[in-house]
Amino acid sequence: VTGQPWLGFECKKSRVLYINLEIDPESCLDRFDRIFRRTRRIDNYESGRLVVWNLRGKAPPLDKLSDILIERMKNQKFDAVVLDPIYKVITGDENNATEMGAFCNQFDKICTETGCSTIYCHHHSKGAQGAKRAMDRASGSGVFARDPDAMLDLIELEMTDGIRLALENQCECAV
């Protein structure tokens, strides 16, 4: 949204549609406030660059939502749409590769029809994730690791003294 670097990567200032499927609207706004103002120290990001569509408890399955979304995004000039999280709109058996392939095709349809990037948030399977490769952590079918053009996986690390020392030696900031 702001065009500022993120995790060391340059970012393009973009207009983003964020589809909130999981938390209540007030908590969603509070989360963005925390991210922009408290964590990133951004007080004045351009209004209109981040559009939030709150659908908690109201979202149809993605095979129906995609057409509604495409129509809603028409002529709005979004660069990206974020669906968070996809388990709220999933269709079919999450463990069935054929059904998840059809489900993931909806993301391609959204990209093709709107000209924007589609970003989705997916959860890990249950249990300890640290020993698994990033592509094996997603809940359900392996399609979720093979279908995306790019994947970012975040897990909580136990901060040991060794990790803390290594981080302190690699960056100029205090950990």
C-alpha positions as CSV (number, residue, x, y, z in Angstrom):
1,V,0.0,0.0,0.0
2,T,2.7,2.5,1.0
3,G,5.4,1.5,-1.3
4,Q,7.9,1.2,1.6
5,P,10.3,-1.7,1.7
6,W,9.0,-4.8,3.5
7,L,11.3,-7.5,4.9
8,G,14.1,-6.0,2.9
9,F,12.2,-6.1,-0.4
10,E,11.4,-3.0,-2.5
11,C,7.6,-2.6,-2.9
12,K,5.5,-0.7,-5.4
13,K,3.0,1.7,-4.0
14,S,-0.3,-0.1,-4.8
15,R,-4.0,-0.1,-4.4
16,V,-5.1,-3.2,-2.4
17,L,-8.4,-4.8,-1.7
18,Y,-8.2,-6.7,1.5
19,I,-11.0,-9.2,2.1
20,N,-11.4,-9.8,5.8
21,L,-13.1,-13.2,6.3
22,E,-12.0,-14.0,9.8
23,I,-12.2,-11.2,12.4
24,D,-14.8,-8.6,13.2
25,P,-14.5,-5.2,11.4
26,E,-13.4,-3.3,14.6
27,S,-10.6,-5.8,15.2
28,C,-9.6,-5.7,11.6
29,L,-9.3,-1.9,11.7
30,D,-7.3,-2.1,15.0
31,R,-5.0,-4.6,13.4
32,F,-4.3,-2.2,10.5
33,D,-3.8,0.7,12.9
34,R,-1.2,-1.4,14.8
35,I,0.6,-2.3,11.6
36,F,0.7,1.1,10.1
37,R,1.1,3.4,13.1
38,R,2.6,1.3,15.9
39,T,4.8,-1.2,14.0
40,R,5.7,0.6,10.8
41,R,5.4,4.1,12.2
42,I,3.3,5.3,9.3
43,D,0.7,8.0,10.3
44,N,-0.5,9.2,7.0
45,Y,-0.8,6.5,4.3
46,E,-2.9,7.6,1.3
47,S,-6.5,6.9,1.9
48,G,-8.1,4.8,-0.7
49,R,-5.0,2.7,-1.3
50,L,-6.2,0.1,1.2
51,V,-9.8,-0.9,0.8
52,V,-11.2,-3.4,3.3
53,W,-14.2,-5.6,2.5
54,N,-15.4,-7.2,5.7
55,L,-17.2,-10.5,4.9
56,R,-16.9,-12.4,8.2
57,G,-19.9,-14.8,8.4
58,K,-21.2,-13.5,5.0
59,A,-18.8,-14.9,2.4
60,P,-20.0,-17.4,-0.2
61,P,-17.7,-20.1,-1.3
62,L,-14.9,-18.9,-3.6
63,D,-16.5,-20.4,-6.8
64,K,-19.3,-17.9,-6.2
65,L,-17.3,-15.2,-4.6
66,S,-14.9,-14.9,-7.5
67,D,-17.6,-13.6,-9.9
68,I,-18.9,-11.2,-7.3
69,L,-15.3,-10.0,-6.6
70,I,-14.5,-9.6,-10.3
71,E,-17.6,-7.5,-10.8
72,R,-16.8,-5.4,-7.6
73,M,-13.2,-4.8,-8.7
74,K,-14.2,-3.7,-12.3
75,N,-12.7,-0.3,-13.1
76,Q,-11.4,0.1,-9.6
77,K,-7.7,-0.2,-10.6
78,F,-6.5,-2.5,-7.8
79,D,-3.0,-3.9,-8.0
80,A,-3.7,-6.7,-5.6
81,V,-6.5,-8.5,-3.7
82,V,-5.9,-10.3,-0.4
83,L,-8.2,-13.1,0.8
84,D,-7.6,-13.8,4.5
85,P,-8.0,-16.7,5.3
86,I,-9.0,-19.0,2.5
87,Y,-10.4,-21.7,4.7
88,K,-13.5,-19.5,5.1
89,V,-14.3,-19.8,1.4
90,I,-12.8,-23.1,0.5
91,T,-14.9,-25.5,-1.7
92,G,-14.4,-29.2,-1.7
93,D,-12.2,-31.5,0.3
94,E,-9.1,-29.6,1.4
95,N,-7.1,-32.9,1.2
96,N,-8.2,-33.8,-2.4
97,A,-5.7,-32.5,-5.0
98,T,-8.3,-32.5,-7.8
99,E,-10.8,-30.5,-5.8
100,M,-8.1,-28.1,-4.6
101,G,-6.8,-27.7,-8.1
102,A,-10.2,-26.5,-9.2
103,F,-10.4,-24.3,-6.1
104,C,-7.1,-22.7,-6.9
105,N,-8.1,-22.1,-10.5
106,Q,-10.5,-19.4,-9.0
107,F,-7.4,-17.4,-8.0
108,D,-6.1,-17.6,-11.6
109,K,-9.6,-16.5,-12.8
110,I,-9.5,-13.4,-10.5
111,C,-6.0,-12.5,-11.7
112,T,-6.9,-12.9,-15.4
113,E,-10.2,-11.0,-15.2
114,T,-9.0,-8.1,-13.0
115,G,-5.3,-7.8,-14.0
116,C,-4.2,-7.8,-10.4
117,S,-2.3,-10.1,-8.2
118,T,-4.2,-12.4,-5.9
119,I,-2.7,-13.1,-2.4
120,Y,-4.2,-15.5,-0.1
121,C,-3.6,-16.5,3.5
122,H,-3.7,-20.1,4.4
123,H,-3.1,-21.9,7.7
124,H,-0.6,-24.5,8.7
125,S,-1.7,-28.1,9.4
126,K,-1.9,-29.1,13.1
127,G,1.2,-30.0,15.1
128,A,4.8,-28.9,15.2
129,Q,5.9,-27.2,11.9
130,G,9.5,-26.4,12.5
131,A,11.0,-29.6,11.1
132,K,8.9,-29.4,7.9
133,R,9.9,-27.7,4.7
134,A,7.8,-24.5,4.1
135,M,5.9,-26.2,1.2
136,D,4.9,-29.1,3.5
137,R,3.4,-26.9,6.3
138,A,0.1,-25.9,4.6
139,S,-3.0,-27.5,5.8
140,G,-4.6,-29.9,3.2
141,S,-3.5,-30.9,-0.3
142,G,0.0,-30.3,-1.6
143,V,-1.7,-28.2,-4.3
144,F,-1.3,-25.3,-1.9
145,A,2.5,-25.5,-2.2
146,R,2.6,-26.2,-6.0
147,D,0.0,-23.8,-7.3
148,P,1.2,-20.3,-6.2
149,D,3.8,-18.4,-8.2
150,A,5.4,-17.4,-4.9
151,M,4.9,-18.5,-1.3
152,L,5.9,-16.8,2.0
153,D,5.7,-18.9,5.1
154,L,5.9,-17.4,8.6
155,I,6.3,-19.5,11.7
156,E,7.1,-18.6,15.3
157,L,10.6,-19.4,16.3
158,E,11.7,-20.2,19.8
159,M,14.2,-17.5,20.5
160,T,17.3,-19.3,21.9
161,D,20.4,-17.6,23.0
162,G,22.2,-18.9,19.9
163,I,19.5,-17.5,17.5
164,R,19.5,-14.2,19.4
165,L,23.3,-13.9,19.1
166,A,23.2,-14.8,15.4
167,L,20.6,-12.1,14.7
168,E,22.4,-9.5,16.7
169,N,25.5,-10.1,14.7
170,Q,23.7,-10.0,11.3
171,C,21.8,-6.7,11.7
172,E,22.3,-3.2,13.0
173,C,19.2,-3.3,15.1
174,A,18.8,-4.5,18.6
175,V,16.9,-7.8,18.9
